[in-house]
C-alpha cells in the first residue's frame, strides 16, 4: 500500500476543520450513498457494523430535531445542508450470520447484555470516526456534536427499535469565515509511550 501525499493528508487532517457555518449548497442524496459505501468498508470487530445513520435534510425534519439541540448547536444545525444522526444498533449481532458467515459470531453475544452494549458503542463510535474521514475524503466538511438531548432524539427517531443515538454530525460545504484559529494539540511525548 502506498502512502498518501501531502495534499491528501492536508484534506483529511492537517487543514481539515470542524465547521460551524455552511455554504448554501446542497449535498445530493447520491453523495450520501457514496459516503456510506465508503464508510462500510472500514473494519469493525467481527464485521459487526452496528452504526445506523439518519440523514436529516428537509426543513420539516430539521424543525423536528431542533428542540433536542443545545442552544449553541441550533443555528449551525439548522443552516447545515445535512445533519446526520449517528446511532448504533443494540441488535447488531442478529446480522452476524450474514456479516460474519465463517463462524457462529451471533452466539458470542446472545444473552450478554453488557458485552452487546460495549461492542455496539465502541464499534459504532469507530464507524463514526470513519464517517468523518470518509466525508473529508469526498470533499465534504463536518461538524460533529454531542450537545443535544439523547433521550429526545431516541424518542423522535428510534422509539420502535433497539437503536440508540451516539452523536450528531453536520455535513456540507463549510464557510471558512466561521472558523477560529485551530486549538492546540498534544505533542507525541505528552501522551505517547513506546515500549
Secondary structure, DSSP 8 states (H G I E B T S, - for coil): -----HHHHIIIIIS--B-SSB-S----HHHHHHHHHHHTTS--GGG---EEEEEE-SHHHHHHHHTTB-HHHHHHHHHSSEEEEEEEETTGGGGHHHHTTTTTGGGGTTT-HHHHHHHHHHHHHHHHHHHHHHHHHTT-EEEEE--B-HHHHHHHH-TTSSEEEEEEEEEE-B-GGG---------HHHH----
